[in-house]
Amino acid sequence: MHPMRSRGVQQRLALKRHRRTLDAYAFFDLLTDATMLDEVESHLREHRERLFPPTETLAMFLAQALSADGSCQHAVDSFVARRAAGGLSACSTATGAYCRARQRLPQAMVSSLVRFTGQRLTQLAHRSGHWRGRPVRLVDGTTVIMLDTTPNQTACPQPATQKPGLGFPICRLVALMCLSSGAVLEAVSAPYLGKGNDEQSLLRTLLDHLEPGSILVGDAFFATYFLLAELQRRGIDGVFEQYGARRRSTDFRKGNRLGTRDHVIELRKPTKRPPWMTPEDYAQAPDILKVREVQAGGKVLVSTLLCPNQTPKHELKSLYRQRWHAELDLRCLKTTLGMEMLRCRSPAMAMTELRVYLLAYNLIRGLMLRAAMDANTTVRELSFKHTVQLWLGWRQSHHGDTEWPDGTELLVLIAQRRVGRRPGRIEPRAVKRRPKPYRLLTQPRAKAREKLRANGHPRRAK
C-alpha cells in the first residue's frame, strides 16, 4: 500500500478487501453511507493491520448482539467459516484475539455512533411523529443485569438485601428516544445504587441533547419543580404524570380553572436546596412556577403547556399516551435483542457491550424507517421483532453474494407486517407457563457444590 495514502483511504481499502469476511458489514452497507465510516475513522487511533481491525471487530460485535447464541466462540466460529468459504487462509478458532480486539474498541466511538445514527434517523423520520409541528422526545429508565464478577460487583453493586454470591450487579440506564423514528438519541448509565444515580439525576445530564421547541414526555419520576423550571428555561415543554404523593393532594377547585379537572396553578420554589444543586443555580431558579394539571384517563398529568386553546385536554391526553412507546422500545432492546443480561466480565467491556446493543437497535430502526418511507407509513406501525428476524434471514441467504443487493425486496417484506392497534390494552403481569421447579440458590455456588459432594442431591418434594 502506498505510504502517502491517508489513513482514511487505507481503512476504506481494507474494508473493501475484507468485505466478504465481515459478519455484519451489511449494517454499514445497507443502513448507512460514507458519512458513518467517517464518524468511525474520526475516533480510531493509528493501528497496525490485524486479523480483527476496529471496523471488523465492531461489525462482529454488532452481529453478536443480534445472535441468539451471543457468545464470542460463535462469533469467531462464524468468522472462520466465512474465511474458509471465501477462499482465504485459515485461522485459529480461539477467541483470545477477538476478545482482545473488543477490548481495544474505543467506547467513545460506539457512543458517538449511537448519537450519530439517532440524529440521522431523526432527521429522516416522517413528521407524522411530531405533535403540532414540534418534535416529541421520550424519556424512560430501566435496569440491566451484569455478570456476577468481582469487578462488576465493585462498579455496580447488587442490592444490599441480597446475600453475597446470590445476586447480580445492576446497572441503571436512562435513554432519550425519538417518538417519530423510535431511535435512541442518547443514553447514560450508572450503578443502580448510590446518590446521584436516580433517573432524574441521570436525565439532567442528557438535557443538552434536547433541542429548544421540543416536547419531553415521561412518567411520574420526572414531574419535579426544578426539572420543570429547567425545561422552561431551555424553551422545552414537558408532559409528565403527577407524582403519586402529590396526586393525592391535587385540588382542582384551586388555581385558574380551565375546564373540568383542568387548571393552572402556581408552585413555589422549595425552601430547601437539593444537595445536587449549587447555590448559584438555586438562586437563579424562579420563585414561582406555573404548571397545568389535568386529570384524564385515570391519571393526573402535569405539563408546562398552559394554553387550553392551543393544547386542548383531549390532545394532551393523547400525547401522553404516546409515552408507552418508550416502554415498548426498551422491551425491544432488552427482550428482543437480549440486552437484559450483559455478558462481559469487566465493567468497561459491559458498558461497551451496552452501547453496541444501542447501536444495533438504531441500525434496525434505520431499516424500519426506510421500509416505512417506501410504504408511505410510519415506523410505529411496523414490527421490530419481525424486522430483526427478516434481517437475520436476509443476511444469511445473501452471504455468498459478491455484491449485496440493494435491499428493496427486504424493505417490502418488512413493511408487509403491521402492528395491530390495541387501545386501552391491559394485561396481567403474570405468566401461565412456569419455569422448571428448581429450588432457589440460597448460598454461594461454591458452597452449594461442596454440600452436594458431601450429601448428594436432595430428594424432590412430593
C-alpha positions in Angstrom: 0.0 0.0 0.0 1.4 3.4 -1.0 2.8 5.2 2.1 1.4 8.6 1.0 -2.2 7.4 1.1 -4.2 8.8 4.0 -5.3 6.6 6.9 -8.9 7.0 5.9 -8.2 5.7 2.3 -6.2 2.8 3.7 -9.0 1.8 6.0 -11.6 2.0 3.2 -9.4 -0.2 1.0 -9.0 -2.6 3.9 -12.8 -2.7 4.4 -13.2 -3.5 0.7 -10.7 -6.3 0.8 -12.3 -7.9 3.9 -15.9 -7.3 2.9 -16.8 -10.9 2.3 -15.3 -11.9 5.7 -17.4 -9.4 7.7 -20.3 -10.9 9.6 -22.2 -7.6 9.9 -20.7 -5.4 7.3 -24.1 -5.2 5.7 -25.0 -2.9 8.5 -22.6 -0.4 7.1 -23.6 -1.2 3.5 -27.4 -1.2 3.7 -28.2 1.2 6.5 -25.6 3.9 6.3 -23.4 5.7 3.9 -19.8 7.0 3.8 -20.5 9.6 6.5 -20.8 6.8 9.1 -17.4 5.5 8.1 -16.0 9.0 8.5 -17.5 9.0 12.0 -15.8 5.7 12.8 -12.5 6.8 11.4 -12.5 10.1 13.5 -12.4 8.0 16.7 -9.7 5.5 15.6 -6.1 5.8 16.6 -3.3 4.7 14.3 -3.2 0.9 14.4 -1.3 -1.9 12.6 -3.0 -4.3 10.3 -4.6 -7.1 12.4 -6.9 -10.1 11.8 -9.6 -8.1 13.7 -9.3 -4.4 12.8 -11.6 -2.0 14.7 -14.2 -1.8 12.0 -14.4 -5.5 11.6 -14.5 -6.0 15.3 -17.4 -3.6 15.7 -19.2 -5.4 12.9 -18.7 -8.8 14.5 -19.8 -7.3 17.9 -23.0 -6.0 16.3 -23.8 -9.4 14.8 -23.0 -11.0 18.2 -25.6 -8.7 19.8 -28.2 -9.9 17.3 -27.2 -13.5 17.6 -29.4 -15.9 19.6 -26.2 -17.6 20.9 -24.4 -14.3 21.7 -21.1 -16.0 22.6 -17.6 -15.0 21.5 -17.0 -18.5 20.3 -20.0 -18.4 18.0 -18.8 -15.1 16.6 -15.3 -16.4 15.9 -16.5 -19.7 14.5 -18.7 -17.8 12.0 -15.8 -15.6 11.1 -13.5 -18.6 10.5 -16.2 -20.4 8.5 -16.7 -17.4 6.2 -13.0 -17.1 5.6 -12.8 -20.7 4.6 -15.8 -20.3 2.3 -14.3 -17.2 0.7 -11.0 -19.0 -0.1 -9.0 -17.0 2.5 -6.3 -18.5 4.7 -7.4 -20.5 7.7 -7.0 -19.0 11.2 -7.5 -20.3 14.7 -10.9 -20.7 16.3 -9.6 -19.5 19.7 -11.4 -16.4 21.0 -8.5 -14.7 22.6 -7.6 -12.4 19.6 -11.2 -11.4 19.1 -11.7 -10.6 22.8 -8.6 -8.5 22.9 -9.8 -6.7 19.8 -13.1 -5.9 21.5 -11.2 -4.5 24.5 -9.3 -2.2 22.1 -12.5 -0.9 20.6 -12.9 2.7 21.7 -16.1 3.1 23.8 -16.2 6.8 22.7 -16.5 5.6 19.1 -19.5 3.4 19.8 -21.2 6.1 21.9 -20.6 8.6 19.1 -22.1 6.2 16.6 -25.2 5.8 18.7 -25.7 9.6 18.8 -24.8 9.9 15.1 -27.3 7.2 13.9 -30.0 8.6 16.3 -29.6 12.1 14.8 -29.6 10.8 11.3 -32.8 8.8 11.8 -34.5 11.7 13.5 -33.7 14.0 10.6 -35.0 11.4 8.1 -38.1 10.5 10.0 -41.5 11.4 8.8 -43.0 14.5 10.5 -46.1 12.5 11.4 -44.5 11.7 14.7 -44.4 15.4 15.5 -47.0 17.0 17.7 -48.4 20.2 16.3 -45.2 20.5 14.3 -43.0 20.1 17.3 -40.6 17.1 17.8 -41.5 14.8 20.7 -38.9 13.1 22.8 -39.5 10.2 25.2 -37.5 9.6 28.3 -37.5 6.4 30.4 -35.3 4.4 32.6 -34.6 0.7 33.2 -32.1 -1.6 34.8 -29.7 -4.1 33.2 -28.2 -7.1 34.9 -24.4 -7.8 34.6 -22.4 -11.0 35.2 -21.6 -11.7 38.8 -17.9 -11.0 38.8 -15.8 -9.1 41.4 -15.0 -6.1 39.1 -18.7 -5.8 38.1 -19.8 -6.0 41.7 -17.4 -3.3 42.7 -18.5 -1.0 39.9 -22.3 -1.7 40.1 -23.0 -3.4 43.5 -26.0 -5.7 43.9 -28.8 -4.5 46.3 -27.9 -4.8 50.0 -31.0 -7.0 50.6 -29.3 -9.9 48.6 -26.7 -12.1 50.1 -23.1 -12.2 48.6 -22.9 -14.7 45.8 -26.7 -14.8 45.3 -27.3 -11.6 43.5 -26.2 -9.8 40.3 -24.7 -6.4 39.7 -27.3 -4.0 38.4 -26.8 -1.0 36.1 -29.3 1.8 35.6 -29.9 3.1 32.2 -31.8 6.3 31.2 -32.5 6.9 27.5 -33.8 9.7 25.3 -35.8 8.4 22.4 -37.4 10.0 19.3 -41.1 9.3 19.1 -41.3 9.6 15.3 -38.3 7.3 14.4 -38.0 5.2 17.6 -34.3 5.8 17.6 -32.2 6.2 20.8 -30.8 9.7 20.7 -28.6 9.4 23.8 -28.3 7.2 26.9 -26.5 7.4 30.1 -25.7 4.6 32.6 -24.7 4.4 36.2 -24.7 2.0 39.1 -28.2 1.2 40.4 -27.3 2.3 44.0 -25.8 5.5 45.2 -26.6 9.2 45.4 -26.9 10.9 42.0 -27.8 7.7 40.2 -31.5 8.0 40.2 -33.4 8.5 36.9 -34.0 12.2 37.4 -30.3 12.9 38.1 -29.3 11.0 35.0 -31.9 12.8 32.9 -30.3 16.2 33.9 -27.1 15.0 32.2 -29.0 14.5 29.0 -30.8 17.8 28.8 -28.2 19.3 26.4 -29.3 16.8 23.8 -32.8 18.3 23.7 -33.3 21.0 21.2 -35.4 24.1 22.0 -39.0 23.8 20.9 -39.2 20.1 21.6 -41.6 18.3 24.0 -40.4 15.9 26.6 -42.8 13.1 27.7 -42.0 11.0 30.7 -43.5 9.2 33.7 -44.0 10.3 37.3 -40.3 10.2 38.2 -39.7 13.5 36.4 -42.5 15.8 37.5 -40.5 17.9 39.9 -40.2 21.6 40.4 -36.6 22.1 39.4 -36.7 19.9 36.3 -39.9 21.7 35.0 -38.2 25.0 35.7 -35.0 24.0 33.8 -37.1 22.7 30.8 -38.9 26.1 30.7 -35.6 27.9 30.8 -34.3 25.9 27.8 -37.5 26.5 25.8 -38.7 22.9 26.2 -42.1 21.8 27.3 -42.8 18.8 29.4 -45.7 16.4 29.9 -45.4 14.0 32.8 -47.6 12.0 35.1 -48.2 13.6 38.5 -46.0 12.1 41.3 -48.1 9.8 43.5 -47.7 11.6 46.8 -48.7 15.0 45.2 -51.5 13.5 43.2 -53.5 12.8 46.4 -53.3 16.5 47.3 -54.3 17.8 43.9 -57.4 20.1 44.3 -58.9 21.2 41.0 -61.0 23.8 42.8 -57.9 25.9 43.3 -55.9 27.9 40.8 -57.1 29.2 37.4 -59.8 26.7 36.3 -59.7 25.9 32.5 -62.3 23.2 32.4 -63.4 20.0 34.1 -60.5 18.8 36.2 -58.2 21.1 34.3 -56.5 24.1 35.9 -53.3 26.1 36.1 -51.6 26.5 39.5 -48.6 28.3 40.8 -45.9 26.3 42.6 -43.4 28.0 44.9 -39.8 27.1 44.9 -38.8 24.7 47.7 -37.2 26.4 50.6 -34.6 23.7 51.0 -31.9 23.5 48.3 -31.4 20.0 47.0 -27.9 18.5 47.7 -27.1 18.2 44.0 -27.9 21.8 43.2 -25.3 24.6 43.5 -26.3 27.7 45.5 -25.9 29.8 42.3 -28.3 27.5 40.3 -30.8 27.5 43.3 -30.7 31.4 43.4 -31.3 31.6 39.6 -34.3 29.2 39.7 -37.7 31.1 39.6 -39.5 31.6 42.8 -42.9 30.8 41.2 -43.6 28.2 38.5 -46.9 28.0 36.6 -47.9 24.5 35.6 -51.0 22.9 34.3 -52.7 19.9 35.9 -55.2 17.7 34.0 -57.0 14.6 35.0 -57.5 12.3 32.0 -57.6 8.6 31.6 -57.4 7.9 35.3 -54.1 9.9 35.6 -53.2 13.4 36.7 -50.9 14.9 34.2 -48.5 17.8 34.8 -47.5 20.0 31.9 -45.9 23.3 31.0 -48.3 23.6 28.0 -50.7 26.1 29.7 -53.0 27.3 27.0 -56.2 25.3 26.7 -56.9 26.6 23.2 -53.5 25.6 21.8 -53.5 22.4 23.8 -57.0 21.0 24.5 -57.3 18.5 27.2 -58.1 15.6 24.9 -54.9 16.3 22.9 -52.8 16.4 26.0 -54.2 13.0 27.0 -53.5 11.6 23.5 -49.9 13.0 23.6 -49.2 11.4 27.0 -50.5 8.0 25.7 -47.6 8.0 23.3 -45.2 7.7 26.3 -45.9 3.9 26.2 -43.7 3.7 23.2 -40.7 4.2 25.5 -41.7 1.1 27.4 -42.0 -0.8 24.1 -38.7 0.4 22.8 -36.9 -0.6 26.0 -38.6 -4.0 25.7 -37.3 -4.4 22.2 -33.8 -3.7 23.5 -33.9 -5.9 26.5 -36.1 -8.8 25.3 -35.9 -8.9 21.5 -32.1 -8.1 21.3 -31.2 -9.7 24.6 -29.7 -6.7 26.4 -31.4 -7.7 29.7 -28.3 -9.6 30.8 -24.9 -8.3 29.7 -22.3 -11.0 29.1 -19.0 -9.1 29.6 -17.0 -9.8 32.7 -15.5 -6.3 33.3 -17.3 -3.0 33.8 -15.6 -1.3 30.9 -16.5 -4.0 28.5 -20.0 -4.3 29.8 -20.6 -0.6 29.1 -19.2 -1.0 25.6 -21.5 -4.0 25.1 -24.4 -2.0 26.3 -23.7 0.7 23.7 -23.2 -1.9 21.0 -26.8 -3.0 21.7 -28.0 0.6 21.4 -26.2 0.9 18.1 -27.6 -2.4 16.8 -31.1 -1.2 17.9 -30.7 2.1 16.0 -29.5 0.3 12.8 -32.5 -2.0 12.9 -34.7 1.1 13.4 -33.0 2.5 10.3 -34.2 -0.5 8.2 -37.7 0.1 9.6 -37.6 3.8 8.7 -36.5 3.1 5.1 -39.3 0.4 4.8 -41.9 2.8 6.3 -40.9 5.6 4.0 -41.1 3.4 0.9 -44.5 2.0 2.1 -45.8 5.5 3.0 -46.5 4.6 6.6 -44.9 5.2 10.0 -42.2 3.3 11.9 -44.6 2.8 14.8 -46.8 0.7 12.6 -44.0 -1.8 11.8 -42.8 -4.7 13.9 -39.3 -4.5 15.4 -39.0 -8.2 16.0 -40.3 -9.0 12.5 -37.6 -6.7 11.1 -34.8 -8.4 13.1 -36.0 -11.9 12.0 -36.1 -10.9 8.4 -32.8 -9.2 8.6 -31.0 -12.2 10.0 -32.6 -14.5 7.4 -31.8 -12.0 4.6 -28.1 -11.7 5.7 -27.7 -15.4 5.8 -29.3 -16.1 2.4 -27.2 -13.4 0.6 -23.9 -14.3 2.4 -22.3 -15.8 -0.6 -23.1 -13.0 -3.0 -20.1 -11.0 -4.3 -22.2 -7.8 -4.3 -25.0 -7.2 -1.8 -28.4 -6.4 -3.4 -30.0 -3.0 -2.8 -32.4 -4.5 -0.3 -35.6 -3.4 -2.0 -37.2 -6.8 -1.5 -36.2 -6.8 2.1 -37.9 -3.4 2.7 -41.1 -4.7 1.1 -41.1 -7.7 3.3 -40.5 -5.5 6.4 -43.5 -3.3 5.6 -45.9 -6.2 5.0 -46.4 -6.9 8.7 -48.2 -4.2 10.6 -48.6 -3.8 14.4 -52.2 -4.1 15.5 -53.9 -1.2 17.2 -54.9 -2.2 20.7 -56.1 0.9 22.5 -56.6 0.6 26.3 -55.0 -2.9 26.3 -54.5 -4.2 29.9 -52.5 -7.4 30.6 -51.8 -9.0 34.0 -48.1 -9.1 34.9 -48.1 -12.9 35.3 -47.1 -15.9 33.3 -49.1 -19.1 32.6 -46.1 -21.3 31.9 -44.0 -21.9 35.0 -40.2 -22.5 34.8 -38.7 -25.8 35.8 -39.2 -26.4 39.5 -35.7 -25.9 40.7 -35.0 -24.6 44.1 -33.7 -21.1 44.6 -30.0 -20.8 45.3 -29.7 -19.7 48.9 -25.9 -19.9 49.3 -22.9 -19.2 47.1 -22.5 -21.7 44.3 -19.1 -22.9 45.6 -20.6 -23.8 49.0 -23.5 -25.5 47.3 -21.1 -27.7 45.2 -19.3 -28.8 48.4 -22.6 -29.6 50.0 -23.6 -31.7 47.0 -20.3 -33.6 47.0 -20.8 -34.4 50.7 -24.6 -35.2 50.8 -25.7 -35.6 47.2 -28.8 -34.0 45.6 -31.8 -33.6 47.9 -34.9 -35.5 47.2 -37.7 -33.8 45.3 -40.7 -32.8 47.4 -43.7 -34.9 46.5 
